[in-house]
Amino acid sequence: MPDLTTGRYYLRAPAPEDVADITEACQSPGFTRWTRLTPDYTLENAQKFIKRDDPLRPSWMALDAVTGRVGGWVGLFLDAHDDAQAEIGYWVAPWAQRRGVATESGAAVVRYAFAELGIYRLQLVHAAPHAASCAVARRLGFPLEGVLRGAWFKLGDRQDVELHARLATDPDPS
Ligand SMILES: CC(C)(COP(=O)(O)OP(=O)(O)OC[C@H]1O[C@@H](n2cnc3c(N)ncnc32)[C@H](O)[C@@H]1OP(=O)(O)O)[C@@H](O)C(=O)NCCC(=O)NCCS
């Protein structure tokens, strides 16, 4: 996948120099609460993550264009049975949150998916009470399509999941 630029962030494939930042971010309470990661995330998990080479799961680290530090991650999960469909996921490190990293770097990946990968339908899901991720979805132009009841199971807790999607023909809010 090519590198992408957004103005404030530079997006490139995960690399060995990202391992410490990825580990620190993925061990933080917000990640344990809202992603599938568990509190026992280790440096070895991050090392394995950066070596992942799956053509169906292209992803980018969003680096601060000034400091070069990892701000977040955006990934696509391409549908193995329908090359016009994919899902998008993201996280932003605690030290970079609430500065538009998810919105700005997410928008760059969404544009790339529609323009270069031929995606027609891009989905986004989040645990229903996760207001911040819902706000990111709306900012990226993904309207809510429905609720998947009881689809989220994490650390003994089962919750609803909200499903958003954007079509290639929908307006680009950015
Ligand atoms: C959710 C997350 C990706 C947001 O990233 P971010 O870069 O801080 O988000 P942005 O700065 O682009 O903000 C986008 C919108 O979310 C809102 N938002 C961000 N963090 C918020 C929070 N903690 N509470 C409420 N709203 C929040 C912003 O106000 C903004 O909405 P607005 O445009 O209506 O003002 C980030 O908090 C995160 O990665 N959390 C931990 C991992 C995670 O939840 N991953 C996603 C799993 S679905």
PDBQT file of the ligand as one rigid body, heavy atoms in Angstrom, charges set to zero:
ROOT
HETATM    1  C1  LIG A 201     -12.219   6.680  19.490  1.00  0.00    +0.000 C 
HETATM    2  C2  LIG A 201     -10.917   7.300  19.047  1.00  0.00    +0.000 C 
HETATM    3  C3  LIG A 201     -10.451   6.553  17.798  1.00  0.00    +0.000 C 
HETATM    4  C4  LIG A 201     -11.125   8.788  18.707  1.00  0.00    +0.000 C 
HETATM    5  O1  LIG A 201      -9.924   9.283  18.109  1.00  0.00    +0.000 OA
HETATM    6  P1  LIG A 201      -9.550  10.851  18.134  1.00  0.00    +0.000 P 
HETATM    7  O2  LIG A 201      -8.432  11.056  17.188  1.00  0.00    +0.000 OA
HETATM    8  O3  LIG A 201      -9.367  11.275  19.530  1.00  0.00    +0.000 OA
HETATM    9  O4  LIG A 201     -10.887  11.488  17.544  1.00  0.00    +0.000 OA
HETATM   10  P2  LIG A 201     -10.998  12.911  16.843  1.00  0.00    +0.000 P 
HETATM   11  O5  LIG A 201     -10.104  13.890  17.552  1.00  0.00    +0.000 OA
HETATM   12  O6  LIG A 201     -10.822  12.742  15.363  1.00  0.00    +0.000 OA
HETATM   13  O7  LIG A 201     -12.490  13.307  17.173  1.00  0.00    +0.000 OA
HETATM   14  C5  LIG A 201     -13.580  12.880  16.364  1.00  0.00    +0.000 C 
HETATM   15  C6  LIG A 201     -14.867  13.123  17.100  1.00  0.00    +0.000 C 
HETATM   16  O8  LIG A 201     -14.906  12.274  18.254  1.00  0.00    +0.000 OA
HETATM   17  C7  LIG A 201     -15.163  13.046  19.410  1.00  0.00    +0.000 C 
HETATM   18  N1  LIG A 201     -14.439  12.442  20.518  1.00  0.00    +0.000 N 
HETATM   19  C8  LIG A 201     -13.141  12.076  20.540  1.00  0.00    +0.000 A 
HETATM   20  N2  LIG A 201     -12.837  11.552  21.744  1.00  0.00    +0.000 NA
HETATM   21  C9  LIG A 201     -13.966  11.618  22.487  1.00  0.00    +0.000 A 
HETATM   22  C10 LIG A 201     -14.296  11.218  23.796  1.00  0.00    +0.000 A 
HETATM   23  N3  LIG A 201     -13.388  10.663  24.602  1.00  0.00    +0.000 N 
HETATM   24  N4  LIG A 201     -15.560  11.413  24.226  1.00  0.00    +0.000 NA
HETATM   25  C11 LIG A 201     -16.500  11.960  23.429  1.00  0.00    +0.000 A 
HETATM   26  N5  LIG A 201     -16.261  12.357  22.129  1.00  0.00    +0.000 NA
HETATM   27  C12 LIG A 201     -15.007  12.179  21.691  1.00  0.00    +0.000 A 
HETATM   28  C13 LIG A 201     -14.620  14.420  19.079  1.00  0.00    +0.000 C 
HETATM   29  O9  LIG A 201     -15.210  15.435  19.884  1.00  0.00    +0.000 OA
HETATM   30  C14 LIG A 201     -15.012  14.542  17.624  1.00  0.00    +0.000 C 
HETATM   31  O10 LIG A 201     -16.397  14.828  17.534  1.00  0.00    +0.000 OA
HETATM   32  P3  LIG A 201     -16.897  16.253  17.010  1.00  0.00    +0.000 P 
HETATM   33  O11 LIG A 201     -16.262  16.385  15.657  1.00  0.00    +0.000 OA
HETATM   34  O12 LIG A 201     -18.371  16.094  16.968  1.00  0.00    +0.000 OA
HETATM   35  O13 LIG A 201     -16.382  17.227  17.990  1.00  0.00    +0.000 OA
HETATM   36  C15 LIG A 201      -9.850   7.218  20.176  1.00  0.00    +0.000 C 
HETATM   37  O14 LIG A 201     -10.383   7.781  21.358  1.00  0.00    +0.000 OA
HETATM   38  C16 LIG A 201      -9.366   5.802  20.459  1.00  0.00    +0.000 C 
HETATM   39  O15 LIG A 201      -8.622   5.238  19.689  1.00  0.00    +0.000 OA
HETATM   40  N6  LIG A 201      -9.769   5.190  21.583  1.00  0.00    +0.000 N 
HETATM   41  C17 LIG A 201      -9.253   3.910  22.032  1.00  0.00    +0.000 C 
HETATM   42  C18 LIG A 201      -9.368   2.778  20.994  1.00  0.00    +0.000 C 
HETATM   43  C19 LIG A 201     -10.706   2.772  20.277  1.00  0.00    +0.000 C 
HETATM   44  O16 LIG A 201     -11.722   3.056  20.872  1.00  0.00    +0.000 OA
HETATM   45  N7  LIG A 201     -10.706   2.433  18.964  1.00  0.00    +0.000 N 
HETATM   46  C20 LIG A 201     -11.941   2.406  18.174  1.00  0.00    +0.000 C 
HETATM   47  C21 LIG A 201     -12.686   1.140  18.429  1.00  0.00    +0.000 C 
HETATM   48  S1  LIG A 201     -14.252   1.122  17.551  1.00  0.00    +0.000 SA
ENDROOT
TORSDOF 0
